Amino acid sequence: GDARVRGQTGVLSERRGSYPFIDFRLLNNTTLSGEIGTKKKVKRLLSFQRYFHASRLLRGIVPQASLYLLDEDYLGQARHMLSKVGMWDFDIFLFDRLTNGNSLVTLLCHLFNVHGLIHHFQLDMVTLHRFLVMVQEDYHSQNPYHNAVHAADVTQAMHCYLREPKLASFLTPSDIMLGLLAAAAHDVDHPGVNQPFLIKTKHHLASLYQNVSVLENHHWRSTIGMLRESRLLAHLPKEVTQDIEQQLGSLILATDINRQNEFLIRLKSHLDNQDLRLEEAQDRHFMLQIALKCADICNPCRLWELSKQWSERVCEEFYRQGDLEQKFELEISPLCNQQKDTIPSIQIGFMTYIVEPLFERWAQFTGDTPLSENMLNHLRRNKAKWRSLLHKQHSSSRSNDHSGQVTGGQEQTLNEEETP
């Protein structure tokens, strides 16, 4: 972590036209003191070294390759959880604790084994482990939401979707590996702020990708950098690795929420026309894109106890961005104003306009399987709970307003009585 940060000096140098006082290394816990100041040392730098394929070894940093020193009881519980990794009620927060914060690495190693990918692609286990550690470390643990636990959660969901009968019978080992890799790396090196923030602050990533799928392009390029650096696929023919890199890009770019309608319209057309031919690589790839999109936003379809945690985490990240925008006198982005945008209202809108339309189509594709029905049932129950909480908030707010009005009136009367 810290050694890698020190090795990146100058990568994020100030650019002409950027906000001169915003240092993107300090997206969390930023405090102004003069032009740039912090109360805490810089803990994390956006790791653009992946894009430039800089080698850790050249900087004298030995990649972490050791397995985790955990109490045998914890390891036993983690192994027991992995035996149920295909269950929708899988608790990724508990699994992350049992693996000492290594949920992503542990989960992927297991799933690659379960799906026979290590044998099929003749992968070296040490190299696979090293690559996965690189991916896990390039997530920002201080992000409340976009961190390695989210990546592990999305990967576990992807595993569940890959087992849906309608899809599973057509998938090749290459499809499965792409689906799992894309899920694991789809948000790698996420800075904890959204694309509009990067654009309006003239961040150089926004310029690099011309304001189009800025974060998703960065996640993809970072992943390619790590794949090449780790040499995980170096033994495969060049045309195979090039194809894998391109397909990974296509999958990760599909998670851009701005392209939601584009994918929904296309999926609706396929389902209405009944013209999906999963024997064809192109149609399988499209359904992998849809599966990844579902996995990425499946939190509202989880058990309430898990779903609520994710909702609170994502809103905390929104609010942190809003605080940052307020601090630098920028317009506060939608959903990022803690004073106006409540968690229940954000979640109800998200479920109604983004999650429900996608998952209803997914259920139509899968043929209303037990998993799809389970997810939709959780979605409806969770939405009802947020509505109930929103109603309580409104009732409490009206009660407080009424109380305030009475107090104000009493004060006015007292003042009038005291006036000679």
HELIX and SHEET records of a PDB file:
HELIX    1   1 ASP A    2  ARG A    6  1                                   5    
HELIX    2   2 PHE A   24  LEU A   26  5                                   3    
HELIX    3   3 PHE A   48  ARG A   50  5                                   3    
HELIX    4   4 LEU A   57  ARG A   59  5                                   3    
HELIX    5   5 GLU A   72  LEU A   82  1                                  11    
HELIX    6   6 ILE A   92  LEU A   98  1                                   7    
HELIX    7   7 SER A  103  VAL A  114  1                                  12    
HELIX    8   8 LEU A  117  HIS A  120  1                                   4    
HELIX    9   9 MET A  125  GLU A  137  1                                  13    
HELIX   10  10 ALA A  148  LEU A  162  1                                  15    
HELIX   11  11 PRO A  165  ALA A  168  1                                   4    
HELIX   12  12 PRO A  173  ALA A  185  1                                  13    
HELIX   13  13 GLN A  195  LYS A  200  1                                   6    
HELIX   14  14 HIS A  204  LEU A  208  1                                   5    
HELIX   15  15 VAL A  214  SER A  230  1                                  17    
HELIX   16  16 LYS A  238  LEU A  253  1                                  16    
HELIX   17  17 ILE A  257  ARG A  259  5                                   3    
HELIX   18  18 GLN A  260  ASN A  273  1                                  14    
HELIX   19  19 ALA A  281  ASP A  296  1                                  16    
HELIX   20  20 ASN A  299  CYS A  301  5                                   3    
HELIX   21  21 TRP A  304  LYS A  327  1                                  24    
HELIX   22  22 ILE A  343  PHE A  350  1                                   8    
HELIX   23  23 MET A  351  VAL A  355  3                                   5    
HELIX   24  24 GLU A  356  THR A  366  1                                  11    
HELIX   25  25 PRO A  370  GLU A  418  1                                  49    
END                                                                             
